[in-house]
Amino acid sequence: MEHFDAIIIGAGQAGMPLAHKISAKGQTVALIEQRVIGGTCINDGCSPTKTMAFCAKVAHTVSRAGDYGVETGDFKVNQLKVKERKNHIVKLFRGGAEKSLEKSENITVIMGKGSLKGSGRIQVLLPNGGQRMLSAERIFINTGSKTHVPNIQGLHQVAFLTSSTIMDLEVTPRHLLILGGGYIGLEFAQMFRRFGAEVSIIDSAERLVGKEDEDVCREVSTIFEKEGISTYFQFQAEEVSQSEGEFMLRGKQNGRPFTLKGSHLLVATGRKPNTEGLNAEGSGLYLTKEGFIKVDKYFRTSLKNVYAMGDVAGSPPFTHMAYHDAQLVYEQVYENQRKSREGRLIPYCIFIDPQLARIGLNEQEAKAKGIPYKLGKFWMKHAGRTLEADEKEGFFKVLVDPDDGKIIGATILSMDGGEIMAILQMAMIGGVTYKKIRHLPIAHPTLAESLNNLMKQVED
């Protein structure tokens, strides 16, 4: 039995920073990782997908270079080169993470599968078939999530793609079918359309981005239609088959039999908590009906001195929220501060082009909760910066409290939308009113300057 001050299962974007913080206090940490250092974000999530999305952005810009007075002639996308560039970024980021762990004297990295074995004890099954038994005063779980594969007849008998494996393609698909119109599906749809594939999105929902307001949905749909992306809604998939290099997806659309054919099939129907092999229930760890580790608002599980963070604990499935989880857990456990995960502002950005970013409430949420608001909306086709760049799609949208004028939510569908959203996030945290932003001298000509015009649209 090897003893440590703390054991962390999962070297993702909560596990790694927490390990560094604990080790900086002079305490010993065992950091267990089954797959690769860095978790989903570095290896097959944020970093590689956004690297490839930028490649697609370049392809799209070149395709319309004539709009800018630049004559390029014919060009082609080298999918193998795109993959190699993606792999380089992943290797660079992962290498940096590994080196930072190696430099710490108090962190012991153990590659293997960790499972709970009673109070304060962890068994690690090693890749060579051996095992190690560890014990610690505190245990932290950050095992993340993995691709959810729906139960569709024939799906497990065909060579479908996931959000990880699609990035290793070396040839651009002829016709990519995407099962699932969520954020992951949307990013890959636009990406591979810009690489030159025909793309069809299939979803059971009634529209794209169902969690966003209807005007956001309409604008995103218009953007995708302009780029030639096909969408099929209210589609209930029933059977998948593959023959002679072609996939066939059968089901019903609005109750009527419907069939789609394509050269490749991406399954992007969401993710599920990664608790397999953790011996969660066998050790007395409670799970929710969806399979997440049940935690209270302080990330405490049903076991004493065992905490869970990130996707596996049901936190919003974003890297920055997992990182924030780790910060709150550290402050609570090691600095005796009661930091709850409830009531946090949750920013996110979907990296379609233009970016779709949001902070706080949107209209449909405010109405559902009976929260009054005043609305401001400014279209990018009227913004100087977007006209200069000829990227005019989208709009800024803000909700403000009618009594005190403080911002209660914003949706930004615009070039560099995530950067603008962060400005409004800080304004919300600082209690800055829309009237203060309305006449604030913001550098010209910047995209942020459009915040002046946005706030002028709010009726006093």
N, C-alpha and C positions, 0 to 999 in steps of 0.2 A: 504494500500500500504506500503510494507516494502522496505526501501531504503538501497542499498549497494554501495560500490565504484565500484565493478565489479561483474558481473554474468557470470558463466561458465556453459554451458550446456554440460554435459558429463564428467564423472570422469574416463577417460581413460588415456593413456600414454602421452597425451598433456595437458589434463584438470587438472590432479592432480599436476604435477610439476609447472604448471603456477599458480595454486591456492596458492601453498606454496611460490612461489617467490613474488607474490603480497602481500600476508599476512605478509611476512617478512618486507615489507615496512611500516607496520602499517595500511594498508588499509583493509577494510572489504570485504569479498568475499562470495557470495552464490554459492555453488557448487551443481548443480542439477544432479541427476543420476536416470534414470528410472529403471535400472535392478540391477546391482551389482557394488560395488566399484572395480576399477581396469580395467574395460573395457574388451575387447576381449583378450588381451595379457595374463593377469593373470588368467582369468576364463575359457576360452575355446580356447585359441590360443597358443602362444609361450610356456608358462610354462607347461601346461598339456601335450601338444603334444610332447615336447622334453623330458619330464619325461617318457612318454610311449615309445618313440623311444629308450631311453636308456635301458628300460626293454627289448625291442626287440633285442637290441645289445647284451645284456647278453645272451638271448636265442640263438642267432646266434653263439656267441662265445662258448657256452656250446655244441652246436650241432657239432662243429668242434674241440672240445677239444683234440681229438686224434691227431690232426695235431701238437699239442704242447707237446705231450707225456703225456697227462693227460687222464686217463681212467675214464669216468664218468658213463657209462652204460645208461640205458633208463632214460629219464626225461620228464616232461610235463609242459606246461604253465598253470598257474592258472589265468585265465582272471579276475576273481573277485579280486584277490590280486593285479593285475596290476591296476585295477580301484581304489582300496582302496589307493594304493600308490599315484596315480595321484591325488585323492581327498585330500590327506594329504598335498601335495605340494601346491595345489590351496588354501586350507584353510590357510596354513602357510603364503603364499605370500599376500593373500587378507587381512588376519588379520593384517599383518604388515602395509599395506597401510591404513587400517581403523584406526589403532592406531596413525599413524603419523598425520592423519587429526584431530583426537580427541584432540591431544596435542596442536594444533594451536588455539589460542584464537580468531583469526580474521576470521576463516573459519566456515561457517554454512553449513553443509551438509543437503540437502533436497532430500529425496527419492520421486521421482515422475516424471511426464512427462512434460517437459518444452516446451512452444511454444511462438513464438513472437507475441506480441500484441501492435504494434505501437512503436514509437520512445522510446527507452530505457526501454521498459516494457516487462515483461515476466509473463505469466500465468503458474502456476504449478498445474497439476492435480494430486492429492494425491491418494495413493492406497486405502484409506478408502472412496473415493468418494468426498472428500472435495477439496478445492483449495486454493492456495496462490497467491497473486499478488505482484510482485517484480519490482523494478526499479533500474537502475544503470547508471553511466556515460558511462561505457563500457561493451559490451557483447561479449563473446567468445564462439564459437560453436565447440564442439569436440564430435560429436555423432557417429563417426566411420562408419562402414559398416556392412552388414549382408549377409547371404548366398543368392546367386542368384539361383533361381529355374527356369529352362527353361520351356517353354510352350510345353510340350510333352503330347500327348494324354494318359490319364490314370494315369499320374504321381501323381497327387494330390489325387488319390483314393487309393494309396498304401502306406504302412508304410516304406517309404525310410528313409535312414539315412543321416544326415548332418555331417559336420566336428565337430560339438559339440556333437550330440547324439551318434555318433559311439564310443566315448570315455567312454560311460556309459554301454557298452556291458559287460555282466558278463559271457558270453560263447563265445568262439572263433568261428567265422563264418566257415561254411563248405566251402563255395565258395562265396567270396566277389566280386561283380561286382562294378567297380568304373567308374562312368560316368564323364569323365573329366581327362585329363592327364596333368594338370598344377602342380604347385609346391605342393599344398595341396594334390592332388591326388597321386603324387609320394611318398610323405612321408608316407601316410597311406598305400599305396600299399606294400611298403617294410616292414613296421612295422607289418602288419597283416600276410604277408607271413611268416615272422620270428616267429610269434606267432603260426603258423601252418595251416593257411587258404590257400585254393587255391585262387588265385587272378587274375582277369582279368581287364585290363585297356581299356576303350573304349573312343576314342576321334575322333573328326572330322578333326583334323590336320593330316599332313603327317608324322610327327615324334614327338618324345619326345622333351621336352625343346626347342621349336622352336625359342626362342629368343637367344639361344646360338649357337655357331659355330657348324658346321656339325661333326667335330671330337669329340666334347663334347657329342653330341647326340649319336654318334656311341659307345662311351665308356660307357655312362650311359645305353644304350640299352643292351650292352654286359653284364654288371653287373647284370641288371635285369633278363636277359635270364638265366644266371648262377644260379640265385636264384629261377628260376622256375616261374617267373611272366609273364603272357601272355599279349600281347598288340594287340589291334585292331584299326587300323588307318583308316582315311577317312570313318568313320562310321557316318551316319546320322540317329540318333535315331528318330523313328516315333511313337512308342507306348510302354507303359509299363503295365504289368498286374501282378497280384499276386494270386496264387492259391495253397492251401495246403502247405503253407510254402515255396513256391518257386516263385522267380521272373522270369519273362520272358521279355526280352528286344528285341523288333523287330525294324528293320530298314533296311538300305541299306549300303553295303560296296562296294565302287567303283561302285555304281549304281546297284548292285545285291542284292536281298533280303537276309537278314542274321538275324539269331536269336541266342541270348545267354540266358542261364539259370543260375541262381545262388540262393543261400540261402539268401543273403543279398544284398542290393543295396545302395551304397554311392553316393550321388549327390555332386560332387565337380567341378561344372562348373563356379567357380568364385564367386565374391562378388559384391554387389552393395551398393551405398551410402545410409546411414540411415538418411533420411530426413522426414520419415513418422511422421505426427503429429506435425511437427515443424512449420507449417503454413508459410513455406518459401516463396512461391510465393504470398500468400495472404498478406504478410507483405511487399512485394516489394523486396524480396531477389531474385536475379537472379540465375538460375540454368543453367548448361551446358546441351547439348542435351543428355548426358549420365546420367544426374541427379545429378551431383556433384554441390555443392555450388560454384558459380563463384567468384573467388578471383583474385586480381592482384598479382604482384610479392612480395608484402608486406603483403599478407594475408588479405587485406581489401576487404570487400564485397561491394555490391551496396548500403548498408545502412551505414550511418555515425556512426562511433565508434562501428561497429559490425565486428568482425573478425572470420574467420573459419580456422581450422587447422586439419591436419591428413587426414585419408581416405576420410572423407566427403567433404574435400576441393580438392580432386584429387591429394593429395601428394602421392609419392610412398608408397604402402601399407605395410609398415614395421614399427614396434614399434619404432625403433631407429630414423626413419625419423619424426614420430609424435612428439617424444620427442624433436628433433631438431627444429621442427616447433615452439614449445612452447618457446624455447630459443630465436629464432629469433624474434618472436612476442613480447616477453617481452623486449628485447633490443630495439626494435623499439618504442614501446608504452611508456615504463617507463624509458628508458635511452637515448631516443632521438638519436638512432643510426639507420641509414637506412640499414637494413640487408635484402637483397633480397633472395628469395628462388631459384632463377635461378642460374644455373652454379654450383650447389653443386655436389660434388662427392657422389654417391649413392651406398654404399656397401650393399650387401645382401648375405645371405647364405641359401641354401636349405639343410635341415638336413636329407638328405638321407645318406647312408653310402657306400662309402666315401662321405664326405660333398662336395657340389658344391657351391663355393663362387666366387663372381666377384666384381671387382671395375673398374670403367672407361670403356673404349671401348673394344669391342672384334673385331675380324677380319671382320665379316660381317657388323658391324656398321661403322668401319673405311672405308671400301670399299664403302659403300653407301654414305658416306659423302665426299669421295674423299680425305681422310686424309692419307698421306704416313706413313709407319711404317716399322720397322725392327722387326723380330719375333724371340723369343726364346722359346723352348719347352723342358721340361725335364720329362721323364717318371719315375713314382714312382717305377717301377720294378728295377730301377738302384740305388735307394736311400738306404743308409745303414739303416736308421731308420725304413723304411717301410719293408725292408727285415727282420730285427730283429723281428718286430711285426707280420710278415706274413700278411701284409695288403698292397698289392702291386698294387692295381688297381689305375688307374687315372694318372694325370700328372699336372705339373705346366706349365703355358703358359703366356708369357708376350709380350706386344707390347711397343716398345720404339720409340721416335722421332728420325728419322735418322740424324737430324741436331745437336741437343743438347744432345741427349742421355738420356733425361728424360723419365720416364715411363708414358705412356698414357693409359694403361689398363692392367688388368691381370685377368685370369681365373684360379682358383685353384680347381681341382677335386682330392681330396686327404683326407686321414685321417687327422682330425683336420684342414681341409682346411680353415675354417673361421678365425682361428688364424693367418695363414700365410697371408691371404688376408689383415688382419689389418696391418701387418708389411708393406706391399706394399702400402697400403693407406697412411700411415704416410710418406713413402718415396716420394710418389707423392706430398703430401702437402708440404713437406720440399724441394722438388726439387732435391732429391738425384738421381744421374745418375746410369745407370746400371753398368757402369765401376767401380764405387765406391763400389757397392755391390759385384761385381765379386770377389774381393780379400779381402773383409772384413772378419776378423777372427771371425767367429760365432761358439759358443760353440759346441763341438763334444761330443757325437753323438746326435744331435737334428734334428728334421724335418726341422727347419728353415735353417739349414746348407745347405740344397739342393738349397737354393737361390743362393749360389755361383755357383753351377753347372748350374742352370737355366740361369744365366747371361753369362756364358761361351758359351752358345748355340747361343747367339745373335752375328751375324756376324758384325765385325767392318767395 
